[in-house]
Amino acid sequence: MSSFSLKMIAIISMLIDHIGVVFIPYDSQLHIVFRSIGRLAFPIFVFLIVEGFHHTHNIKKYLMRLGIFAFISEIPFDLAFYNAFYPRANLIEQIKAGEFATILSRMMQHQNVYFTLFLGLLLITLINKVELKYSTEIMKSSVINTIFSIGFCFVASFLKTDYSFAGILLITAFYLFRGNKYLLAFSLLLVCGGVLGGINILATLSILFISLYNGKKGKDIKYFFYIFYPAHLLLLFVLNYFLFIS
């Protein structure tokens, strides 16, 4: 299975998840079904981020792309999920009423997943540099990288990024255990089942797809995947507004 195939699985899973969040009542069985399917997406994206790190020719450009799309995606992310995260709030009515302080306060309570992926990629880049610099000083390398990892977990928690510090832990684990599907599965079970809990334990099923990865790139439509994230969020917001809010 190529990276293209994995990306398509992750995107479809993510889309189903977001449809469940935006359109389906949270207390319904169908909502749980949609969100359960959505648990497959994040670990696959994490796996692809780590693979991307090892295959990219320019890590700075890779980081820049993630950072740029993190900021581009934030407003569509907030628009799509505002009423879903705060079901008693009506974003459009609050805008009309000029309640901008309330809107900004609520929007700052959750940042999109691109920020998590950006922080995770930056962290493993630093970890790799430390490993290379102190290749003969394992203890020193381990201490420095542990401090980096804890620091980035705090940053993710402070910024309230999607999956928070658990996302950073999973990216780090996938970097450290790359190539060992058993340790990757254990990391998924520990982070998604233990730290995140609930239906997130179903994320461990993503290892079934990840283990089929053949190391090949597949079709090259890189920017489609970057653009899809903010585009589908904006579409969900528009559909939600015209079908249910207006």
Secondary structure as the mmCIF struct_conf table of DSSP 4:
data_model
#
loop_
_struct_conf.conf_type_id
_struct_conf.id
_struct_conf.beg_label_comp_id
_struct_conf.beg_label_asym_id
_struct_conf.beg_label_seq_id
_struct_conf.end_label_comp_id
_struct_conf.end_label_asym_id
_struct_conf.end_label_seq_id
HELX_RH_AL_P HELX_RH_AL_P1 SER A 3 PHE A 23
BEND BEND1 ILE A 24 ILE A 24
TURN_TY1_P TURN_TY1_P1 TYR A 26 ASP A 27
BEND BEND2 SER A 28 SER A 28
HELX_RH_AL_P HELX_RH_AL_P2 GLN A 29 GLY A 38
TURN_TY1_P TURN_TY1_P2 ARG A 39 LEU A 40
HELX_RH_AL_P HELX_RH_AL_P3 ALA A 41 HIS A 55
BEND BEND3 HIS A 57 HIS A 57
HELX_RH_AL_P HELX_RH_AL_P4 ILE A 59 PHE A 85
BEND BEND4 TYR A 86 TYR A 86
TURN_TY1_P TURN_TY1_P3 PRO A 87 ARG A 88
HELX_RH_AL_P HELX_RH_AL_P5 LEU A 91 LYS A 96
TURN_TY1_P TURN_TY1_P4 ALA A 97 GLY A 98
HELX_RH_AL_P HELX_RH_AL_P6 PHE A 100 MET A 107
TURN_TY1_P TURN_TY1_P5 MET A 108 GLN A 109
STRN STRN1 GLN A 111 GLN A 111
HELX_RH_AL_P HELX_RH_AL_P7 VAL A 113 LYS A 133
TURN_TY1_P TURN_TY1_P6 TYR A 134 THR A 136
HELX_RH_AL_P HELX_RH_AL_P8 ILE A 138 LEU A 159
TURN_TY1_P TURN_TY1_P7 LYS A 160 LYS A 160
STRN STRN2 THR A 161 THR A 161
TURN_TY1_P TURN_TY1_P8 ASP A 162 TYR A 163
HELX_RH_AL_P HELX_RH_AL_P9 SER A 164 LEU A 176
TURN_TY1_P TURN_TY1_P9 PHE A 177 GLY A 179
HELX_RH_AL_P HELX_RH_AL_P10 LYS A 181 LEU A 188
HELX_RH_PI_P HELX_RH_PI_P1 LEU A 189 LEU A 196
HELX_RH_3T_P HELX_RH_3T_P1 GLY A 198 SER A 206
HELX_RH_AL_P HELX_RH_AL_P11 ILE A 207 ILE A 210
TURN_TY1_P TURN_TY1_P10 SER A 211 LEU A 212
BEND BEND5 GLY A 215 GLY A 215
BEND BEND6 LYS A 219 LYS A 219
HELX_RH_AL_P HELX_RH_AL_P12 LYS A 222 ASN A 240
HELX_RH_PI_P HELX_RH_PI_P2 TYR A 241 ILE A 245
#
